[in-house]
Amino acid sequence: MKPWLLALVVTVSVAATSFGIHRWMVSQAAEEGAPKAAERAEQRRAFAEQAAAADSAARRDSSLSVLLAELEDSITTHSTDSMLIVSAGNIAYRLRRWSTAEKHYRAFLNNVDNRNAEVRIDLAYCIFQQDRPDEAITMLKSVVDRDPQNQMAMFNLGVMYVQMNNPDEAKAWFIKCRSANPATEIGQRAANAVTSLETTS
C-alpha cells in the first residue's frame, strides 16, 4: 500500500473511531443525564401544579372575601339571622381570618344558640389559632362534658395537643375519640392518629 494511502486509511480509521467514541460518550451522557432530566421535568411539573393551585386558591379566596363582605353588610341590618352569622363565621374560618371568624361564632352563640356544639368547636379552633390554647382546650372539654360522645371535640383536642407537642395527652384524646365509635370516619381517623403516635414515639 502506498504511504499516502496508508496515511489516509489511518486518518479515516482514527476519525471514524473518534466519531464512534464521541457518539458513545454522548450516548453515555444522555443515559446518565436521563434521571436528572426526568427529575427536573418532575420538578417543573410539580411547580406548575403548585402555581396553578395557588392561582386557583387565590381566586377562590378573592371570591370568598367578596362574599364575606356581602354577608357582613347584610348582618348589619339582620343581626339575628342565624344563617347569615354562621355563614360569615364559616367563610372567615376558610379564609383563616381567625379573629373575624371568632367574632361571628361568638355572635351566633350569644344571640342564637349558646349550646350549639359544632359552632363552639369551630370557635375553639379559631381561639387556638390565635395563641390562646388554654382557652380553646377548656372550651372543647366543656363540649365533651355536655356530650361525652362528641367525637369531633375529642379529635380536635387530640390535634391541639399534637400541635402543643404533648403526644401523651393527644393519644389519650384520640383513643377516647376512637372508642366513642370506631366505625365513623372520624373514629377511623382517630385510630390512624393513635397508630401514628405509637409508631413515632
KOLGUTOR-450124 format. One line per field, with one value per residue: x, y, z of N, C-alpha, C in turn. Coordinates in Angstrom, 3 decimals, padded with zeros to 6 digits. Each point is the difference from the previous one (the first is absolute). Last residue first. Example, Ala and Ser with C-alpha at 12.3 -4.5 7.8 and 13.67 -1.06 7.14 Angstrom:
REM residues 2
n.u 012.850,000.290
n.v -002.250,-005.720
n.w 007.080,-000.070
ca.u 000.820,-000.890
ca.v 001.190,001.190
ca.w 000.060,000.000
c.u -000.770,000.900
c.v 001.090,001.200
c.w 000.730,000.000
REM end
This chain:
REM residues 201
n.u -043.381,-002.439,-003.479,-004.133,-002.838,-002.693,-003.950,-003.771,-002.511,-003.144,-004.246,-003.030,-002.485,-003.875,-003.893,-002.390,-003.113,-003.195,-000.432,001.323,-001.696,001.056,004.730,003.326,001.145,002.794,004.571,002.379,001.468,004.016,004.060,001.835,002.525,004.481,003.125,001.449,001.332,-002.988,-002.740,-002.443,-003.896,-003.918,-002.532,-002.985,-004.157,-003.326,-002.620,-003.708,-003.977,-002.700,-002.819,-003.868,-002.590,-001.094,-002.438,-000.050,004.526,002.871,000.532,002.944,004.568,001.667,001.274,004.160,003.776,001.096,002.213,004.625,002.984,001.179,001.994,-002.195,-001.991,-003.092,-004.427,-002.829,-001.902,-003.882,-004.162,-002.205,-002.588,-004.275,-003.544,-002.190,-003.159,-004.160,-002.695,-001.627,-002.876,-001.412,002.677,004.580,002.630,001.186,003.378,004.412,002.032,001.782,004.289,003.805,001.803,003.000,004.444,002.811,001.045,000.786,-003.008,-003.682,-002.660,-003.128,-004.131,-003.184,-002.459,-003.675,-003.945,-002.728,-002.992,-003.936,-003.636,-002.830,-002.240,-000.624,001.160,-001.042,001.377,004.756,001.666,001.028,004.332,003.141,000.103,002.401,004.672,001.685,000.482,003.874,003.791,000.423,001.830,004.667,002.297,000.428,003.409,004.294,001.045,001.326,004.445,003.124,000.487,002.693,004.616,001.808,000.805,003.952,003.955,000.884,001.867,004.611,002.767,000.658,003.229,004.436,001.506,001.215,004.264,003.494,000.733,002.345,004.841,003.102,-000.262,001.843,004.647,001.844,-000.008,003.322,004.139,000.508,000.901,004.435,002.943,000.026,002.411,004.597,001.450,000.398,003.830,003.909,000.503,001.335,004.556,002.747,000.107,002.672,004.647,001.459,000.589,004.023,003.802,-000.727,-000.381
n.v 007.391,-000.020,-003.192,000.583,003.421,-000.966,-002.482,002.319,002.333,-002.328,-000.626,003.533,000.376,-002.568,001.718,003.138,-001.614,-003.702,-003.878,-000.562,002.572,001.298,-000.660,002.666,004.077,-000.109,-000.384,003.866,002.698,-001.175,001.111,004.297,000.918,-001.261,002.614,005.165,004.279,003.083,-001.191,-003.931,000.481,001.354,-003.301,-002.635,001.822,-000.275,-003.896,-000.303,002.206,-002.110,-003.670,-000.697,-002.106,001.539,004.742,003.648,000.573,000.988,004.447,002.582,-000.202,002.944,004.347,000.547,000.319,004.195,003.194,-000.473,001.386,004.272,002.180,-000.079,-003.846,-002.224,001.489,-001.612,-004.218,-000.322,000.837,-003.471,-002.840,001.506,-000.443,-004.117,-001.067,002.826,002.516,004.625,002.858,004.514,003.961,-000.833,-002.879,001.769,003.212,-001.487,-001.343,003.345,001.808,-002.656,000.017,003.352,-000.514,-002.919,-000.891,-003.095,-001.811,-002.795,001.492,003.362,-001.342,-001.573,003.189,002.059,-002.417,000.010,003.636,000.173,-002.737,001.224,004.782,004.252,004.607,002.970,004.023,-000.125,-003.838,-000.070,001.003,-003.416,-003.106,001.129,-000.505,-004.319,-001.490,001.186,-002.536,-004.192,-000.170,000.069,-003.968,-003.113,000.696,-001.336,-004.558,-001.646,000.679,-002.914,-004.171,-000.261,-000.183,-004.149,-003.079,000.508,-001.654,-004.577,-001.435,000.536,-003.212,-003.997,-000.021,-000.559,-004.367,-002.488,000.689,-002.219,-004.530,-000.795,000.344,-003.490,-001.671,002.680,-000.065,-003.513,000.385,002.619,-002.004,-002.795,002.018,001.189,-003.346,-000.993,002.842,-000.719,-003.387,000.993,002.306,-002.471,-002.323,002.428,000.904,-003.471,-000.806,002.812,-000.822,-003.288,001.192,002.122,-002.831,-004.346,-005.346
n.w 068.580,-004.270,-001.036,002.257,-001.528,-003.773,000.678,001.484,-003.166,-002.580,001.842,-000.355,-003.902,-000.283,001.930,-002.495,-003.148,002.073,002.882,004.789,004.537,004.499,000.581,-002.174,001.996,003.740,-000.815,-001.086,003.529,002.211,-002.190,000.563,003.795,-000.127,-002.654,-000.421,-002.410,-002.391,-003.657,000.782,002.456,-002.230,-002.218,002.520,001.025,-003.230,-000.212,002.883,-001.219,-003.165,001.280,003.819,003.738,004.549,001.237,003.010,001.119,-003.591,-001.304,002.476,-001.055,-003.253,001.367,002.120,-002.725,-001.910,002.681,000.558,-003.562,-002.931,-004.133,-004.374,-002.006,002.864,-000.057,-003.330,000.672,002.648,-002.028,-002.176,002.641,001.231,-003.055,-000.095,003.501,002.242,003.385,000.378,-003.720,-001.705,001.259,001.735,-002.838,-004.230,-000.154,000.202,-003.981,-002.781,001.075,-000.988,-004.319,-001.081,001.379,-002.610,-005.083,-003.774,-003.508,000.811,003.598,-000.817,-001.621,003.111,002.565,-002.007,-000.077,003.815,000.481,-002.704,001.152,003.673,001.160,002.434,-001.215,-004.307,-002.052,-000.241,-002.374,-004.659,-001.462,000.238,-003.534,-003.871,000.066,-000.745,-004.431,-002.356,000.811,-002.127,-004.321,-000.308,000.870,-003.509,-003.106,001.242,-000.329,-004.182,-001.192,001.829,-002.037,-003.808,000.676,001.173,-003.437,-002.458,001.892,-000.486,-004.081,-000.560,001.960,-002.297,-003.366,001.326,000.687,-003.753,-001.706,002.117,-001.131,-004.098,-001.045,-000.981,-004.378,-003.346,-000.530,-002.473,-004.667,-001.943,-000.652,-003.737,-004.122,-000.833,-001.447,-004.540,-002.804,-000.270,-002.857,-004.513,-001.309,-000.531,-004.004,-003.809,-000.482,-001.526,-004.579,-002.641,-000.231,-002.970,-004.406,-001.258,-000.731,-003.039,-000.405
ca.u 000.428,001.031,001.126,000.701,000.678,001.118,001.050,000.575,000.843,001.236,000.760,000.599,001.112,001.084,000.516,000.899,001.200,-000.175,-000.502,001.090,-000.614,-001.390,-000.843,-000.147,-000.768,-001.385,-000.538,-000.289,-001.236,-001.128,-000.362,-000.626,-001.356,-000.715,-000.532,-000.355,001.102,000.656,000.631,001.111,001.099,000.594,000.778,001.189,000.877,000.654,001.034,001.114,000.666,000.699,001.304,000.305,000.200,001.169,-000.279,-001.422,-000.745,000.026,-000.868,-001.374,-000.315,-000.272,-001.265,-001.084,-000.121,-000.568,-001.410,-000.703,-000.303,-000.668,000.948,000.418,000.847,001.292,000.688,000.384,001.157,001.175,000.467,000.689,001.237,000.931,000.523,000.841,001.321,000.343,000.399,001.183,-000.040,-000.854,-001.297,-000.601,-000.212,-000.973,-001.306,-000.450,-000.413,-001.299,-001.036,-000.340,-000.827,-001.311,-000.683,-000.447,-000.109,000.963,001.011,000.669,000.783,001.202,000.824,000.589,001.027,001.119,000.641,000.851,001.085,000.979,000.669,000.968,-000.186,-000.358,000.991,-000.672,-001.451,-000.235,-000.148,-001.367,-000.860,000.169,-000.689,-001.444,-000.345,000.042,-001.201,-001.131,000.133,-000.495,-001.464,-000.527,000.037,-001.026,-001.297,-000.082,-000.287,-001.378,-000.849,000.067,-000.784,-001.412,-000.368,-000.082,-001.209,-001.142,-000.070,-000.472,-001.421,-000.722,000.004,-000.949,-001.332,-000.273,-000.203,-001.323,-000.971,-000.026,-000.676,-001.429,-000.769,000.263,-000.530,-001.461,-000.405,000.187,-001.017,-001.264,000.046,-000.150,-001.405,-000.783,000.205,-000.692,-001.421,-000.267,000.044,-001.203,-001.147,000.047,-000.303,-001.442,-000.721,000.181,-000.782,-001.413,-000.264,000.006,-001.273,-001.058,000.043,000.790,-000.852
ca.v 000.249,001.039,-000.305,-001.156,000.428,000.877,-000.842,-000.782,000.929,000.213,-001.249,-000.022,000.955,-000.647,-001.050,000.677,000.474,001.260,-000.218,-000.294,-000.710,000.478,-000.879,-001.301,000.238,000.260,-001.294,-000.758,000.527,-000.309,-001.410,-000.131,000.517,-000.886,-001.201,-000.809,-000.931,000.518,001.265,-000.317,-000.492,001.135,000.802,-000.754,000.053,001.311,-000.037,-000.819,000.739,001.127,-000.401,000.932,-000.749,-000.891,-001.107,000.015,-000.159,-001.428,-000.668,000.279,-000.931,-001.319,000.047,000.062,-001.341,-000.894,000.367,-000.404,-001.437,-000.081,-000.180,001.342,000.561,-000.692,000.506,001.385,-000.081,-000.423,001.165,000.864,-000.690,000.136,001.367,000.146,-000.605,-000.625,-001.390,-000.094,-001.327,-000.976,000.519,000.947,-000.652,-001.084,000.646,000.477,-001.171,-000.470,001.017,-000.016,-001.188,000.290,000.951,-000.601,001.280,000.036,000.982,-000.534,-001.173,000.568,000.526,-001.114,-000.654,000.944,-000.049,-001.194,000.094,001.001,-000.504,-001.040,-001.035,-001.268,-000.424,-001.233,000.258,001.295,-000.212,-000.431,001.149,000.910,-000.559,000.114,001.423,000.335,-000.557,000.810,001.300,-000.140,-000.151,001.295,000.891,-000.437,000.384,001.466,000.359,-000.405,000.924,001.293,-000.123,-000.059,001.335,000.875,-000.367,000.463,001.458,000.282,-000.350,001.022,001.229,-000.210,000.064,001.414,000.651,-000.418,000.671,001.405,000.135,-000.268,001.216,000.453,-000.994,000.065,001.225,-000.221,-000.954,000.739,000.910,-000.818,-000.405,001.193,000.285,-001.050,000.304,001.163,-000.447,-000.803,000.908,000.754,-000.928,-000.309,001.222,000.206,-001.050,000.345,001.134,-000.517,-000.702,001.015,000.706,001.214,001.187
ca.w 001.387,000.094,-000.889,000.554,001.215,-000.370,-000.603,001.103,000.763,-000.770,000.086,001.336,-000.040,-000.740,000.871,000.942,-000.703,-000.722,-001.360,-000.944,-001.123,-000.030,000.810,-000.664,-001.225,000.413,000.443,-001.215,-000.596,000.887,-000.179,-001.321,000.154,000.926,-000.641,001.159,000.281,001.201,-000.377,-000.907,000.837,000.720,-000.952,-000.358,001.175,-000.017,-001.034,000.482,001.080,-000.613,-000.534,-001.087,-001.243,000.093,-000.916,-000.337,001.256,000.337,-000.975,000.433,001.091,-000.567,-000.736,000.985,000.572,-001.009,-000.172,001.231,000.064,001.300,001.109,000.426,-001.048,000.039,001.189,-000.306,-000.895,000.770,000.751,-000.968,-000.382,001.122,-000.027,-001.195,000.176,-001.273,000.227,000.846,000.637,-000.683,-000.422,000.946,001.297,-000.152,-000.205,001.312,000.778,-000.493,000.242,001.429,000.221,-000.608,000.887,001.254,000.696,001.100,-000.394,-001.197,000.419,000.631,-001.102,-000.747,000.809,000.056,-001.314,-000.021,000.985,-000.416,-001.198,000.354,-001.022,000.659,000.997,000.447,000.026,000.666,001.440,000.279,-000.273,001.138,001.166,-000.241,000.124,001.420,000.619,-000.470,000.662,001.367,-000.064,-000.431,001.159,000.945,-000.571,000.069,001.391,000.270,-000.757,000.690,001.236,-000.386,-000.465,001.168,000.737,-000.798,000.141,001.353,000.057,-000.766,000.790,001.099,-000.611,-000.263,001.288,000.472,-000.861,000.402,001.302,-000.083,000.258,001.371,000.934,-000.074,000.693,001.429,000.432,000.001,001.151,001.208,000.078,000.308,001.426,000.743,-000.116,000.843,001.398,000.224,000.003,001.252,001.096,-000.056,000.372,001.442,000.687,-000.161,000.883,001.372,000.146,000.142,001.284,-000.102,000.000
c.u 001.137,000.515,001.140,001.245,000.797,000.793,001.233,001.146,000.675,000.958,001.328,000.846,000.712,001.219,001.176,000.566,000.979,001.312,-000.146,-000.456,001.068,-000.778,-001.467,-000.979,-000.269,-000.896,-001.460,-000.590,-000.347,-001.323,-001.207,-000.493,-000.763,-001.449,-000.780,-000.621,-000.234,001.158,000.704,000.746,001.198,001.184,000.697,000.914,001.301,000.901,000.765,001.143,001.218,000.754,000.770,001.417,000.375,000.279,001.218,-000.390,-001.495,-000.758,-000.074,-001.010,-001.403,-000.358,-000.355,-001.357,-001.125,-000.239,-000.691,-001.497,-000.790,-000.421,-000.658,000.843,000.479,000.974,001.399,000.799,000.489,001.242,001.265,000.550,000.799,001.344,001.016,000.617,000.909,001.437,000.370,000.503,001.286,-000.110,-000.947,-001.428,-000.717,-000.315,-001.091,-001.364,-000.485,-000.489,-001.380,-001.124,-000.432,-000.946,-001.382,-000.763,-000.602,000.064,001.099,001.103,000.780,000.938,001.283,000.905,000.713,001.147,001.192,000.693,000.931,001.210,001.074,000.780,001.079,-000.249,-000.329,000.892,-000.803,-001.491,-000.291,-000.252,-001.455,-000.841,000.077,-000.795,-001.499,-000.393,-000.059,-001.288,-001.150,000.060,-000.600,-001.527,-000.554,-000.059,-001.144,-001.343,-000.158,-000.407,-001.467,-000.895,-000.028,-000.895,-001.476,-000.433,-000.188,-001.308,-001.203,-000.136,-000.591,-001.496,-000.773,-000.094,-001.086,-001.395,-000.360,-000.337,-001.417,-001.024,-000.091,-000.704,-001.499,-000.836,000.181,-000.629,-001.518,-000.476,000.065,-001.116,-001.292,-000.032,-000.264,-001.487,-000.853,000.105,-000.828,-001.477,-000.334,-000.074,-001.278,-001.207,-000.045,-000.401,-001.494,-000.798,000.068,-000.898,-001.469,-000.324,-000.137,-001.364,-001.127,-000.069,000.886
c.v -000.927,000.224,000.983,-000.337,-001.146,000.444,000.834,-000.862,-000.730,000.917,000.123,-001.250,000.041,000.919,-000.723,-000.989,000.647,000.404,001.289,-000.133,-000.257,-000.648,000.413,-000.889,-001.312,000.192,000.156,-001.370,-000.715,000.474,-000.369,-001.433,-000.117,000.440,-000.920,-001.303,-000.770,-000.898,000.660,001.278,-000.432,-000.452,001.156,000.794,-000.749,000.194,001.321,-000.039,-000.773,000.810,001.171,-000.247,000.910,-000.820,-000.924,-001.211,-000.056,-000.259,-001.487,-000.632,000.242,-001.017,-001.364,-000.022,-000.052,-001.396,-000.948,000.291,-000.415,-001.450,000.118,-000.063,001.418,000.612,-000.611,000.601,001.387,-000.070,-000.346,001.250,000.848,-000.677,000.193,001.390,000.234,-000.510,-000.723,-001.428,-000.220,-001.306,-001.033,000.379,000.931,-000.638,-001.055,000.667,000.417,-001.224,-000.513,000.978,-000.074,-001.170,000.358,000.972,-000.300,001.388,000.141,000.930,-000.552,-001.118,000.612,000.479,-001.101,-000.599,000.944,-000.145,-001.203,-000.012,000.966,-000.504,-001.062,-001.119,-001.315,-000.673,-001.226,000.327,001.313,-000.160,-000.335,001.257,000.953,-000.518,000.216,001.457,000.342,-000.468,000.919,001.327,-000.094,-000.040,001.371,000.941,-000.392,000.478,001.506,000.404,-000.298,001.018,001.323,-000.075,000.046,001.407,000.894,-000.296,000.565,001.503,000.338,-000.263,001.110,001.237,-000.163,000.177,001.471,000.680,-000.334,000.771,001.448,000.101,-000.228,001.228,000.448,-000.968,000.116,001.203,-000.244,-000.897,000.805,000.888,-000.809,-000.344,001.188,000.211,-001.021,000.348,001.145,-000.469,-000.754,000.916,000.716,-000.902,-000.241,001.203,000.186,-000.987,000.392,001.112,-000.565,-000.640,001.004,000.766,001.234
c.w 000.389,001.407,000.197,-000.821,000.632,001.218,-000.340,-000.520,001.164,000.756,-000.748,000.183,001.354,-000.102,-000.648,001.021,000.978,-000.682,-000.798,-001.442,-001.060,-001.133,-000.039,000.747,-000.724,-001.212,000.436,000.354,-001.295,-000.606,000.855,-000.210,-001.320,000.167,000.931,-000.517,001.304,000.441,001.185,-000.339,-000.851,000.854,000.711,-000.926,-000.278,001.221,-000.035,-001.017,000.500,001.049,-000.602,-000.520,-001.172,-001.262,-000.046,-000.840,-000.264,001.307,000.320,-000.955,000.533,001.084,-000.572,-000.689,001.039,000.569,-000.978,-000.108,001.234,000.245,001.370,001.283,000.330,-001.007,000.091,001.155,-000.402,-000.890,000.781,000.682,-000.982,-000.312,001.114,-000.074,-001.200,000.047,-001.299,000.168,000.778,000.788,-000.591,-000.356,000.981,001.350,-000.133,-000.108,001.388,000.775,-000.417,000.298,001.465,000.214,-000.535,000.890,001.379,000.655,001.053,-000.489,-001.192,000.455,000.555,-001.135,-000.770,000.809,-000.049,-001.354,-000.090,000.927,-000.477,-001.208,000.179,-001.004,000.697,001.052,000.420,000.077,000.722,001.496,000.318,-000.184,001.190,001.191,-000.187,000.225,001.484,000.670,-000.393,000.747,001.399,-000.042,-000.343,001.198,000.929,-000.547,000.140,001.414,000.257,-000.688,000.756,001.225,-000.375,-000.391,001.221,000.711,-000.752,000.230,001.370,000.038,-000.710,000.874,001.060,-000.611,-000.188,001.319,000.442,-000.811,000.467,001.352,000.017,000.348,001.446,000.986,000.031,000.809,001.502,000.510,000.125,001.243,001.261,000.149,000.429,001.496,000.778,-000.017,000.934,001.442,000.297,000.111,001.339,001.157,000.050,000.462,001.504,000.737,-000.036,000.987,001.405,000.204,000.182,001.316,000.000
REM end
